[in-house]
Amino acid sequence: MEEFAFSFDGNRWGHNGPYLVSRVVDRLANTGEELNCTVLPPIAFYPVDWTKISGFFIKPNDQLTAKWAEAKIRQLSTSAYGVHLWNRQSSRFRIEEGSIIRRLISDHCVVCSRHV
């Protein structure tokens, strides 16, 4: 997380994801210490594909969608550390009241919640 915070670059594809992991592992490997690290599955930071990110911004409009949203919130609560929002797609979306993103911001984002 320190490497991410210090070297974030949103203009370079992969810099903050796969290449970040490679940089950290390479640096630690050069210390001579035994590495005891785990690479997390995609759900940990990429719980939704870029083609479906809009569903996270929309308020559920029927019972089936509401059940899906509840299940996704439960899944995120147990399996995710962060949610990649695919800014190229999501920057044009409005955050609807009752949407997954609105709920995540309200429940977890200490910086964002006062602005929503």
N, CA, C and O atoms as a Tinker XYZ file with bonds, in Angstrom:
   464  protein
     1  N      0.826000   -1.189000    0.000000    73     2
     2  CA     0.000000    0.000000    0.000000    64     1     3
     3  C      0.875000    1.258000    0.000000    63     2     4     5
     4  O      0.516000    2.264000   -0.612000    81     3
     5  N      2.024000    1.200000    0.688000    73     3     6
     6  CA     2.911000    2.363000    0.689000    64     5     7
     7  C      3.391000    2.679000   -0.726000    63     6     8     9
     8  O      3.390000    3.835000   -1.147000    81     7
     9  N      3.798000    1.646000   -1.449000    73     7    10
    10  CA     4.264000    1.847000   -2.831000    64     9    11
    11  C      3.160000    2.464000   -3.673000    63    10    12    13
    12  O      3.413000    3.366000   -4.472000    81    11
    13  N      1.939000    1.980000   -3.497000    73    11    14
    14  CA     0.795000    2.509000   -4.244000    64    13    15
    15  C      0.615000    3.995000   -3.935000    63    14    16    17
    16  O      0.459000    4.812000   -4.842000    81    15
    17  N      0.638000    4.333000   -2.650000    73    15    18
    18  CA     0.419000    5.723000   -2.239000    64    17    19
    19  C      1.525000    6.655000   -2.747000    63    18    20    21
    20  O      1.251000    7.788000   -3.142000    81    19
    21  N      2.761000    6.181000   -2.736000    73    19    22
    22  CA     3.886000    7.031000   -3.126000    64    21    23
    23  C      4.116000    7.111000   -4.627000    63    22    24    25
    24  O      4.669000    8.095000   -5.116000    81    23
    25  N      3.693000    6.075000   -5.370000    73    23    26
    26  CA     4.055000    6.061000   -6.792000    64    25    27
    27  C      2.858000    6.005000   -7.731000    63    26    28    29
    28  O      3.025000    5.704000   -8.913000    81    27
    29  N      1.663000    6.285000   -7.239000    73    27    30
    30  CA     0.469000    6.214000   -8.085000    64    29    31
    31  C      0.637000    7.077000   -9.332000    63    30    32    33
    32  O      1.062000    8.230000   -9.260000    81    31
    33  N      0.294000    6.488000  -10.471000    73    31    34
    34  CA     0.330000    7.223000  -11.738000    64    33    35
    35  C     -0.832000    6.730000  -12.590000    63    34    36    37
    36  O     -0.747000    5.668000  -13.206000    81    35
    37  N     -1.898000    7.486000  -12.626000    73    35    38
    38  CA    -3.092000    7.101000  -13.363000    64    37    39
    39  C     -2.957000    7.177000  -14.867000    63    38    40    41
    40  O     -3.854000    6.740000  -15.588000    81    39
    41  N     -1.864000    7.718000  -15.353000    73    39    42
    42  CA    -1.662000    7.838000  -16.797000    64    41    43
    43  C     -0.902000    6.668000  -17.407000    63    42    44    45
    44  O     -0.788000    6.576000  -18.629000    81    43
    45  N     -0.391000    5.789000  -16.583000    73    43    46
    46  CA     0.392000    4.657000  -17.085000    64    45    47
    47  C     -0.350000    3.362000  -16.801000    63    46    48    49
    48  O     -0.501000    2.965000  -15.645000    81    47
    49  N     -0.812000    2.704000  -17.859000    73    47    50
    50  CA    -1.573000    1.473000  -17.709000    64    49    51
    51  C     -0.714000    0.424000  -17.018000    63    50    52    53
    52  O      0.446000    0.225000  -17.381000    81    51
    53  N     -1.283000   -0.244000  -16.023000    73    51    54
    54  CA    -0.606000   -1.324000  -15.326000    64    53    55
    55  C      0.342000   -0.875000  -14.231000    63    54    56    57
    56  O      0.771000   -1.692000  -13.415000    81    55
    57  N      0.679000    0.410000  -14.195000    73    55    58
    58  CA     1.648000    0.914000  -13.222000    64    57    59
    59  C      1.165000    0.702000  -11.790000    63    58    60    61
    60  O      1.969000    0.420000  -10.902000    81    59
    61  N     -0.114000    0.833000  -11.564000    73    59    62
    62  CA    -0.677000    0.751000  -10.219000    64    61    63
    63  C     -1.233000   -0.629000   -9.893000    63    62    64    65
    64  O     -1.789000   -0.826000   -8.812000    81    63
    65  N     -1.098000   -1.568000  -10.786000    73    63    66
    66  CA    -1.617000   -2.916000  -10.570000    64    65    67
    67  C     -0.519000   -3.946000  -10.713000    63    66    68    69
    68  O      0.279000   -4.140000   -9.797000    81    67
    69  N     -0.473000   -4.616000  -11.869000    73    67    70
    70  CA     0.502000   -5.689000  -12.037000    64    69    71
    71  C      1.953000   -5.229000  -11.883000    63    70    72    73
    72  O      2.765000   -5.940000  -11.291000    81    71
    73  N      2.284000   -4.062000  -12.404000    73    71    74
    74  CA     3.664000   -3.592000  -12.291000    64    73    75
    75  C      3.999000   -3.172000  -10.865000    63    74    76    77
    76  O      5.152000   -3.268000  -10.446000    81    75
    77  N      3.011000   -2.712000  -10.125000    73    75    78
    78  CA     3.225000   -2.368000   -8.728000    64    77    79
    79  C      3.637000   -3.610000   -7.949000    63    78    80    81
    80  O      4.591000   -3.565000   -7.172000    81    79
    81  N      2.935000   -4.708000   -8.147000    73    79    82
    82  CA     3.269000   -5.961000   -7.463000    64    81    83
    83  C      4.685000   -6.388000   -7.838000    63    82    84    85
    84  O      5.468000   -6.783000   -6.975000    81    83
    85  N      5.008000   -6.308000   -9.114000    73    83    86
    86  CA     6.354000   -6.692000   -9.565000    64    85    87
    87  C      7.431000   -5.829000   -8.912000    63    86    88    89
    88  O      8.468000   -6.348000   -8.498000    81    87
    89  N      7.202000   -4.523000   -8.816000    73    87    90
    90  CA     8.194000   -3.632000   -8.198000    64    89    91
    91  C      8.428000   -3.994000   -6.739000    63    90    92    93
    92  O      9.570000   -4.057000   -6.285000    81    91
    93  N      7.359000   -4.229000   -6.015000    73    91    94
    94  CA     7.482000   -4.533000   -4.591000    64    93    95
    95  C      8.172000   -5.875000   -4.384000    63    94    96    97
    96  O      9.069000   -5.982000   -3.548000    81    95
    97  N      7.774000   -6.892000   -5.125000    73    95    98
    98  CA     8.388000   -8.217000   -4.984000    64    97    99
    99  C      9.864000   -8.156000   -5.362000    63    98   100   101
   100  O     10.698000   -8.736000   -4.667000    81    99
   101  N     10.200000   -7.472000   -6.439000    73    99   102
   102  CA    11.608000   -7.333000   -6.837000    64   101   103
   103  C     12.428000   -6.656000   -5.739000    63   102   104   105
   104  O     13.529000   -7.102000   -5.415000    81   103
   105  N     11.895000   -5.598000   -5.178000    73   103   106
   106  CA    12.617000   -4.873000   -4.127000    64   105   107
   107  C     12.817000   -5.759000   -2.899000    63   106   108   109
   108  O     13.906000   -5.784000   -2.325000    81   107
   109  N     11.780000   -6.483000   -2.493000    73   107   110
   110  CA    11.887000   -7.355000   -1.328000    64   109   111
   111  C     12.810000   -8.537000   -1.590000    63   110   112   113
   112  O     13.529000   -8.972000   -0.691000    81   111
   113  N     12.798000   -9.057000   -2.804000    73   111   114
   114  CA    13.662000  -10.193000   -3.143000    64   113   115
   115  C     15.132000   -9.806000   -3.038000    63   114   116   117
   116  O     15.973000  -10.650000   -2.726000    81   115
   117  N     15.444000   -8.563000   -3.290000    73   115   118
   118  CA    16.833000   -8.095000   -3.225000    64   117   119
   119  C     17.331000   -7.879000   -1.804000    63   118   120   121
   120  O     18.515000   -7.603000   -1.606000    81   119
   121  N     16.462000   -7.997000   -0.814000    73   119   122
   122  CA    16.885000   -7.815000    0.578000    64   121   123
   123  C     17.491000   -9.080000    1.153000    63   122   124   125
   124  O     18.136000   -9.035000    2.201000    81   123
   125  N     17.296000  -10.209000    0.485000    73   123   126
   126  CA    17.814000  -11.478000    0.988000    64   125   127
   127  C     16.887000  -12.151000    1.984000    63   126   128   129
   128  O     17.130000  -13.287000    2.392000    81   127
   129  N     15.835000  -11.465000    2.374000    73   127   130
   130  CA    14.871000  -12.058000    3.296000    64   129   131
   131  C     13.951000  -13.011000    2.549000    63   130   132   133
   132  O     13.691000  -12.850000    1.357000    81   131
   133  N     13.467000  -14.008000    3.281000    73   131   134
   134  CA    12.514000  -14.938000    2.685000    64   133   135
   135  C     11.190000  -14.208000    2.469000    63   134   136   137
   136  O     10.683000  -13.537000    3.367000    81   135
   137  N     10.646000  -14.348000    1.276000    73   135   138
   138  CA     9.369000  -13.701000    0.975000    64   137   139
   139  C      8.227000  -14.594000    1.423000    63   138   140   141
   140  O      8.160000  -15.770000    1.066000    81   139
   141  N      7.358000  -14.033000    2.186000    73   139   142
   142  CA     6.146000  -14.733000    2.599000    64   141   143
   143  C      4.990000  -13.837000    2.185000    63   142   144   145
   144  O      4.427000  -13.111000    3.003000    81   143
   145  N      4.646000  -13.898000    0.915000    73   143   146
   146  CA     3.604000  -13.007000    0.415000    64   145   147
   147  C      2.539000  -13.809000   -0.316000    63   146   148   149
   148  O      2.781000  -14.911000   -0.807000    81   147
   149  N      1.387000  -13.236000   -0.368000    73   147   150
   150  CA     0.254000  -13.843000   -1.046000    64   149   151
   151  C     -0.255000  -12.870000   -2.092000    63   150   152   153
   152  O     -0.483000  -11.697000   -1.798000    81   151
   153  N     -0.430000  -13.349000   -3.298000    73   151   154
   154  CA    -1.051000  -12.538000   -4.342000    64   153   155
   155  C     -2.544000  -12.828000   -4.283000    63   154   156   157
   156  O     -2.977000  -13.967000   -4.455000    81   155
   157  N     -3.307000  -11.797000   -4.041000    73   155   158
   158  CA    -4.747000  -11.950000   -3.860000    64   157   159
   159  C     -5.457000  -12.168000   -5.192000    63   158   160   161
   160  O     -4.954000  -11.774000   -6.244000    81   159
   161  N     -6.623000  -12.796000   -5.138000    73   159   162
   162  CA    -7.399000  -13.003000   -6.366000    64   161   163
   163  C     -7.993000  -11.678000   -6.853000    63   162   164   165
   164  O     -8.054000  -10.711000   -6.093000    81   163
   165  N     -8.423000  -11.631000   -8.098000    73   163   166
   166  CA    -8.971000  -10.389000   -8.665000    64   165   167
   167  C    -10.101000   -9.762000   -7.849000    63   166   168   169
   168  O    -10.220000   -8.537000   -7.817000    81   167
   169  N    -10.927000  -10.565000   -7.196000    73   167   170
   170  CA   -12.056000  -10.019000   -6.423000    64   169   171
   171  C    -11.573000   -9.034000   -5.352000    63   170   172   173
   172  O    -12.336000   -8.164000   -4.931000    81   171
   173  N    -10.328000   -9.158000   -4.910000    73   171   174
   174  CA    -9.819000   -8.295000   -3.844000    64   173   175
   175  C     -9.815000   -6.820000   -4.233000    63   174   176   177
   176  O    -10.000000   -5.957000   -3.375000    81   175
   177  N     -9.605000   -6.519000   -5.516000    73   175   178
   178  CA    -9.582000   -5.127000   -5.974000    64   177   179
   179  C    -10.377000   -4.888000   -7.253000    63   178   180   181
   180  O    -10.689000   -3.745000   -7.586000    81   179
   181  N    -10.703000   -5.952000   -7.963000    73   179   182
   182  CA   -11.430000   -5.849000   -9.233000    64   181   183
   183  C    -12.711000   -6.685000   -9.170000    63   182   184   185
   184  O    -12.840000   -7.662000   -9.908000    81   183
   185  N    -13.650000   -6.321000   -8.309000    73   183   186
   186  CA   -14.844000   -7.152000   -8.139000    64   185   187
   187  C    -15.855000   -7.050000   -9.275000    63   186   188   189
   188  O    -16.852000   -7.773000   -9.292000    81   187
   189  N    -15.600000   -6.158000  -10.218000    73   187   190
   190  CA   -16.524000   -6.011000  -11.345000    64   189   191
   191  C    -15.720000   -5.684000  -12.602000    63   190   192   193
   192  O    -14.783000   -4.885000  -12.571000    81   191
   193  N    -16.101000   -6.307000  -13.683000    73   191   194
   194  CA   -15.466000   -6.070000  -14.976000    64   193   195
   195  C    -15.811000   -4.665000  -15.473000    63   194   196   197
   196  O    -16.873000   -4.132000  -15.153000    81   195
   197  N    -14.915000   -4.075000  -16.251000    73   195   198
   198  CA   -15.145000   -2.715000  -16.739000    64   197   199
   199  C    -16.413000   -2.604000  -17.572000    63   198   200   201
   200  O    -17.008000   -1.529000  -17.649000    81   199
   201  N    -16.837000   -3.704000  -18.199000    73   199   202
   202  CA   -18.047000   -3.658000  -19.029000    64   201   203
   203  C    -19.325000   -3.662000  -18.195000    63   202   204   205
   204  O    -20.409000   -3.412000  -18.722000    81   203
   205  N    -19.204000   -3.945000  -16.893000    73   203   206
   206  CA   -20.388000   -4.024000  -16.030000    64   205   207
   207  C    -20.363000   -3.022000  -14.879000    63   206   208   209
   208  O    -21.222000   -3.070000  -13.999000    81   207
   209  N    -19.394000   -2.123000  -14.877000    73   207   210
   210  CA   -19.258000   -1.178000  -13.769000    64   209   211
   211  C    -20.486000   -0.288000  -13.612000    63   210   212   213
   212  O    -20.776000    0.159000  -12.502000    81   211
   213  N    -21.204000   -0.023000  -14.678000    73   211   214
   214  CA   -22.383000    0.855000  -14.581000    64   213   215
   215  C    -23.410000    0.305000  -13.602000    63   214   216   217
   216  O    -24.126000    1.076000  -12.965000    81   215
   217  N    -23.493000   -1.011000  -13.473000    73   215   218
   218  CA   -24.440000   -1.618000  -12.539000    64   217   219
   219  C    -24.173000   -1.262000  -11.090000    63   218   220   221
   220  O    -25.076000   -1.350000  -10.257000    81   219
   221  N    -22.948000   -0.861000  -10.772000    73   219   222
   222  CA   -22.608000   -0.465000   -9.414000    64   221   223
   223  C    -23.094000    0.949000   -9.092000    63   222   224   225
   224  O    -23.187000    1.316000   -7.921000    81   223
   225  N    -23.401000    1.736000  -10.104000    73   223   226
   226  CA   -23.803000    3.134000   -9.916000    64   225   227
   227  C    -25.318000    3.328000   -9.961000    63   226   228   229
   228  O    -25.815000    4.401000   -9.618000    81   227
   229  N    -26.046000    2.306000  -10.379000    73   227   230
   230  CA   -27.491000    2.406000  -10.590000    64   229   231
   231  C    -28.246000    1.831000   -9.401000    63   230   232   233
   232  O    -27.911000    0.760000   -8.895000    81   231
   233  N    -29.265000    2.552000   -8.963000    73   231   234
   234  CA   -30.127000    2.061000   -7.885000    64   233   235
   235  C    -30.904000    0.849000   -8.402000    63   234   236   237
   236  O    -31.438000    0.885000   -9.511000    81   235
   237  N    -30.972000   -0.221000   -7.608000    73   235   238
   238  CA   -31.774000   -1.375000   -8.029000    64   237   239
   239  C    -33.219000   -0.955000   -8.279000    63   238   240   241
   240  O    -33.814000   -0.239000   -7.473000    81   239
   241  N    -33.778000   -1.404000   -9.401000    73   239   242
   242  CA   -35.137000   -0.983000   -9.757000    64   241   243
   243  C    -36.162000   -2.109000   -9.692000    63   242   244   245
   244  O    -37.332000   -1.904000  -10.014000    81   243
   245  N    -35.728000   -3.294000   -9.277000    73   243   246
   246  CA   -36.666000   -4.400000   -9.091000    64   245   247
   247  C    -36.089000   -5.362000   -8.053000    63   246   248   249
   248  O    -34.955000   -5.199000   -7.601000    81   247
   249  N    -36.875000   -6.354000   -7.687000    73   247   250
   250  CA   -36.475000   -7.270000   -6.624000    64   249   251
   251  C    -35.240000   -8.093000   -7.005000    63   250   252   253
   252  O    -34.370000   -8.326000   -6.165000    81   251
   253  N    -35.160000   -8.523000   -8.235000    73   251   254
   254  CA   -34.018000   -9.318000   -8.688000    64   253   255
   255  C    -32.718000   -8.511000   -8.617000    63   254   256   257
   256  O    -31.696000   -9.006000   -8.141000    81   255
   257  N    -32.768000   -7.282000   -9.089000    73   255   258
   258  CA   -31.584000   -6.418000   -9.051000    64   257   259
   259  C    -31.214000   -6.067000   -7.611000    63   258   260   261
   260  O    -30.033000   -5.981000   -7.277000    81   259
   261  N    -32.211000   -5.866000   -6.765000    73   259   262
   262  CA   -31.954000   -5.573000   -5.352000    64   261   263
   263  C    -31.268000   -6.760000   -4.672000    63   262   264   265
   264  O    -30.352000   -6.573000   -3.871000    81   263
   265  N    -31.703000   -7.967000   -4.987000    73   263   266
   266  CA   -31.065000   -9.165000   -4.418000    64   265   267
   267  C    -29.625000   -9.286000   -4.901000    63   266   268   269
   268  O    -28.731000   -9.626000   -4.126000    81   267
   269  N    -29.400000   -9.005000   -6.189000    73   267   270
   270  CA   -28.042000   -9.042000   -6.731000    64   269   271
   271  C    -27.160000   -8.018000   -6.021000    63   270   272   273
   272  O    -26.020000   -8.317000   -5.668000    81   271
   273  N    -27.684000   -6.815000   -5.813000    73   271   274
   274  CA   -26.912000   -5.757000   -5.152000    64   273   275
   275  C    -26.574000   -6.151000   -3.715000    63   274   276   277
   276  O    -25.446000   -5.944000   -3.268000    81   275
   277  N    -27.530000   -6.713000   -2.994000    73   275   278
   278  CA   -27.280000   -7.162000   -1.619000    64   277   279
   279  C    -26.212000   -8.247000   -1.586000    63   278   280   281
   280  O    -25.321000   -8.224000   -0.738000    81   279
   281  N    -26.304000   -9.198000   -2.512000    73   279   282
   282  CA   -25.309000  -10.273000   -2.582000    64   281   283
   283  C    -23.926000   -9.704000   -2.902000    63   282   284   285
   284  O    -22.925000  -10.157000   -2.347000    81   283
   285  N    -23.869000   -8.723000   -3.785000    73   283   286
   286  CA   -22.596000   -8.110000   -4.161000    64   285   287
   287  C    -22.003000   -7.349000   -2.974000    63   286   288   289
   288  O    -20.796000   -7.416000   -2.743000    81   287
   289  N    -22.832000   -6.632000   -2.222000    73   287   290
   290  CA   -22.361000   -5.921000   -1.025000    64   289   291
   291  C    -21.783000   -6.917000   -0.020000    63   290   292   293
   292  O    -20.719000   -6.673000    0.550000    81   291
   293  N    -22.475000   -8.038000    0.201000    73   291   294
   294  CA   -21.969000   -9.068000    1.121000    64   293   295
   295  C    -20.632000   -9.619000    0.627000    63   294   296   297
   296  O    -19.697000   -9.795000    1.408000    81   295
   297  N    -20.552000   -9.890000   -0.677000    73   295   298
   298  CA   -19.317000  -10.412000   -1.258000    64   297   299
   299  C    -18.170000   -9.410000   -1.087000    63   298   300   301
   300  O    -17.060000   -9.792000   -0.717000    81   299
   301  N    -18.437000   -8.152000   -1.351000    73   299   302
   302  CA   -17.414000   -7.123000   -1.203000    64   301   303
   303  C    -16.960000   -7.001000    0.248000    63   302   304   305
   304  O    -15.777000   -6.797000    0.517000    81   303
   305  N    -17.896000   -7.127000    1.176000    73   303   306
   306  CA   -17.577000   -6.999000    2.597000    64   305   307
   307  C    -16.639000   -8.093000    3.084000    63   306   308   309
   308  O    -15.855000   -7.876000    4.008000    81   307
   309  N    -16.714000   -9.263000    2.467000    73   307   310
   310  CA   -15.883000  -10.376000    2.922000    64   309   311
   311  C    -14.659000  -10.626000    2.048000    63   310   312   313
   312  O    -13.702000  -11.253000    2.504000    81   311
   313  N    -14.667000  -10.153000    0.809000    73   311   314
   314  CA   -13.608000  -10.546000   -0.125000    64   313   315
   315  C    -12.805000   -9.403000   -0.735000    63   314   316   317
   316  O    -11.752000   -9.651000   -1.321000    81   315
   317  N    -13.266000   -8.167000   -0.618000    73   315   318
   318  CA   -12.598000   -7.059000   -1.310000    64   317   319
   319  C    -11.891000   -6.123000   -0.335000    63   318   320   321
   320  O    -12.354000   -5.890000    0.782000    81   319
   321  N    -10.767000   -5.597000   -0.786000    73   319   322
   322  CA   -10.033000   -4.578000   -0.043000    64   321   323
   323  C    -10.235000   -3.204000   -0.656000    63   322   324   325
   324  O    -10.033000   -2.184000    0.003000    81   323
   325  N    -10.628000   -3.182000   -1.898000    73   323   326
   326  CA   -10.859000   -1.952000   -2.632000    64   325   327
   327  C    -11.680000   -2.261000   -3.868000    63   326   328   329
   328  O    -11.855000   -3.424000   -4.232000    81   327
   329  N    -12.179000   -1.226000   -4.509000    73   327   330
   330  CA   -12.986000   -1.414000   -5.716000    64   329   331
   331  C    -12.428000   -0.516000   -6.816000    63   330   332   333
   332  O    -12.489000    0.710000   -6.728000    81   331
   333  N    -11.886000   -1.146000   -7.844000    73   331   334
   334  CA   -11.397000   -0.395000   -9.005000    64   333   335
   335  C    -12.621000    0.066000   -9.793000    63   334   336   337
   336  O    -13.461000   -0.753000  -10.164000    81   335
   337  N    -12.726000    1.347000  -10.046000    73   335   338
   338  CA   -13.935000    1.908000  -10.662000    64   337   339
   339  C    -13.849000    2.074000  -12.171000    63   338   340   341
   340  O    -14.803000    2.553000  -12.785000    81   339
   341  N    -12.749000    1.699000  -12.780000    73   339   342
   342  CA   -12.626000    1.803000  -14.236000    64   341   343
   343  C    -13.022000    3.209000  -14.690000    63   342   344   345
   344  O    -14.000000    3.389000  -15.416000    81   343
   345  N    -12.256000    4.185000  -14.255000    73   343   346
   346  CA   -12.595000    5.594000  -14.431000    64   345   347
   347  C    -12.930000    5.983000  -15.867000    63   346   348   349
   348  O    -13.787000    6.838000  -16.090000    81   347
   349  N    -12.277000    5.376000  -16.827000    73   347   350
   350  CA   -12.580000    5.744000  -18.215000    64   349   351
   351  C    -14.061000    5.507000  -18.517000    63   350   352   353
   352  O    -14.667000    6.272000  -19.267000    81   351
   353  N    -14.643000    4.462000  -17.946000    73   351   354
   354  CA   -16.058000    4.185000  -18.148000    64   353   355
   355  C    -16.931000    4.900000  -17.113000    63   354   356   357
   356  O    -17.964000    5.475000  -17.456000    81   355
   357  N    -16.511000    4.861000  -15.850000    73   355   358
   358  CA   -17.402000    5.305000  -14.775000    64   357   359
   359  C    -17.423000    6.811000  -14.541000    63   358   360   361
   360  O    -18.331000    7.305000  -13.872000    81   359
   361  N    -16.468000    7.547000  -15.062000    73   359   362
   362  CA   -16.411000    8.985000  -14.778000    64   361   363
   363  C    -17.646000    9.735000  -15.266000    63   362   364   365
   364  O    -17.941000   10.822000  -14.769000    81   363
   365  N    -18.351000    9.188000  -16.203000    73   363   366
   366  CA   -19.549000    9.869000  -16.725000    64   365   367
   367  C    -20.829000    9.459000  -15.981000    63   366   368   369
   368  O    -21.895000   10.025000  -16.225000    81   367
   369  N    -20.724000    8.475000  -15.075000    73   367   370
   370  CA   -21.914000    8.000000  -14.365000    64   369   371
   371  C    -22.220000    8.869000  -13.155000    63   370   372   373
   372  O    -21.317000    9.400000  -12.508000    81   371
   373  N    -23.485000    9.003000  -12.866000    73   371   374
   374  CA   -23.959000    9.655000  -11.654000    64   373   375
   375  C    -24.143000    8.576000  -10.600000    63   374   376   377
   376  O    -24.621000    7.487000  -10.918000    81   375
   377  N    -23.780000    8.848000   -9.365000    73   375   378
   378  CA   -23.967000    7.880000   -8.281000    64   377   379
   379  C    -25.396000    8.008000   -7.779000    63   378   380   381
   380  O    -25.757000    9.012000   -7.164000    81   379
   381  N    -26.201000    7.000000   -8.038000    73   379   382
   382  CA   -27.605000    7.039000   -7.632000    64   381   383
   383  C    -27.762000    6.615000   -6.170000    63   382   384   385
   384  O    -27.043000    5.747000   -5.676000    81   383
   385  N    -28.710000    7.244000   -5.502000    73   383   386
   386  CA   -29.060000    6.886000   -4.129000    64   385   387
   387  C    -29.465000    5.416000   -4.100000    63   386   388   389
   388  O    -30.271000    4.977000   -4.921000    81   387
   389  N    -28.910000    4.654000   -3.160000    73   387   390
   390  CA   -29.246000    3.238000   -3.039000    64   389   391
   391  C    -28.397000    2.314000   -3.893000    63   390   392   393
   392  O    -28.535000    1.093000   -3.813000    81   391
   393  N    -27.513000    2.889000   -4.716000    73   391   394
   394  CA   -26.641000    2.064000   -5.560000    64   393   395
   395  C    -25.535000    1.427000   -4.715000    63   394   396   397
   396  O    -25.299000    1.829000   -3.576000    81   395
   397  N    -24.876000    0.446000   -5.280000    73   395   398
   398  CA   -23.770000   -0.209000   -4.588000    64   397   399
   399  C    -22.679000    0.804000   -4.252000    63   398   400   401
   400  O    -22.175000    0.821000   -3.129000    81   399
   401  N    -22.316000    1.638000   -5.204000    73   399   402
   402  CA   -21.256000    2.629000   -4.964000    64   401   403
   403  C    -21.658000    3.592000   -3.855000    63   402   404   405
   404  O    -20.847000    3.897000   -2.981000    81   403
   405  N    -22.885000    4.069000   -3.879000    73   403   406
   406  CA   -23.352000    4.995000   -2.828000    64   405   407
   407  C    -23.255000    4.338000   -1.459000    63   406   408   409
   408  O    -22.829000    4.964000   -0.488000    81   407
   409  N    -23.654000    3.071000   -1.387000    73   407   410
   410  CA   -23.595000    2.354000   -0.105000    64   409   411
   411  C    -22.153000    2.144000    0.342000    63   410   412   413
   412  O    -21.844000    2.288000    1.525000    81   411
   413  N    -21.272000    1.807000   -0.593000    73   411   414
   414  CA   -19.864000    1.617000   -0.236000    64   413   415
   415  C    -19.250000    2.917000    0.269000    63   414   416   417
   416  O    -18.533000    2.926000    1.270000    81   415
   417  N    -19.533000    4.007000   -0.425000    73   415   418
   418  CA   -19.014000    5.309000    0.004000    64   417   419
   419  C    -19.554000    5.664000    1.385000    63   418   420   421
   420  O    -18.796000    6.090000    2.257000    81   419
   421  N    -20.837000    5.496000    1.587000    73   419   422
   422  CA   -21.453000    5.838000    2.869000    64   421   423
   423  C    -20.899000    5.004000    4.017000    63   422   424   425
   424  O    -20.735000    5.503000    5.130000    81   423
   425  N    -20.612000    3.734000    3.743000    73   423   426
   426  CA   -20.173000    2.825000    4.804000    64   425   427
   427  C    -18.665000    2.797000    5.025000    63   426   428   429
   428  O    -18.216000    2.496000    6.132000    81   427
   429  N    -17.866000    3.105000    3.991000    73   427   430
   430  CA   -16.436000    2.834000    4.099000    64   429   431
   431  C    -15.495000    3.983000    3.765000    63   430   432   433
   432  O    -14.341000    3.951000    4.192000    81   431
   433  N    -15.921000    4.971000    3.041000    73   431   434
   434  CA   -14.989000    6.009000    2.594000    64   433   435
   435  C    -15.039000    7.207000    3.537000    63   434   436   437
   436  O    -15.994000    7.983000    3.514000    81   435
   437  N    -14.010000    7.354000    4.363000    73   435   438
   438  CA   -14.004000    8.446000    5.336000    64   437   439
   439  C    -13.794000    9.804000    4.681000    63   438   440   441
   440  O    -14.203000   10.824000    5.236000    81   439
   441  N    -13.172000    9.837000    3.525000    73   439   442
   442  CA   -12.950000   11.092000    2.815000    64   441   443
   443  C    -14.174000   11.461000    1.985000    63   442   444   445
   444  O    -14.588000   12.620000    1.958000    81   443
   445  N    -14.748000   10.470000    1.310000    73   443   446
   446  CA   -15.834000   10.723000    0.361000    64   445   447
   447  C    -17.187000   10.944000    1.015000    63   446   448   449
   448  O    -17.991000   11.727000    0.508000    81   447
   449  N    -17.454000   10.285000    2.111000    73   447   450
   450  CA   -18.812000   10.252000    2.653000    64   449   451
   451  C    -19.366000   11.626000    2.996000    63   450   452   453
   452  O    -20.574000   11.842000    2.896000    81   451
   453  N    -18.535000   12.532000    3.386000    73   451   454
   454  CA   -19.065000   13.859000    3.737000    64   453   455
   455  C    -19.404000   14.690000    2.502000    63   454   456   457
   456  O    -20.018000   15.750000    2.624000    81   455
   457  N    -19.012000   14.222000    1.309000    73   455   458
   458  CA   -19.280000   14.957000    0.072000    64   457   459
   459  C    -20.410000   14.353000   -0.743000    63   458   460   461
   460  O    -20.805000   14.918000   -1.762000    81   459
   461  N    -20.930000   13.226000   -0.315000    73   459   462
   462  CA   -21.958000   12.529000   -1.099000    64   461   463
   463  C    -23.329000   12.965000   -0.662000    63   462   464
   464  O    -24.329000   12.493000   -1.202000    81   463
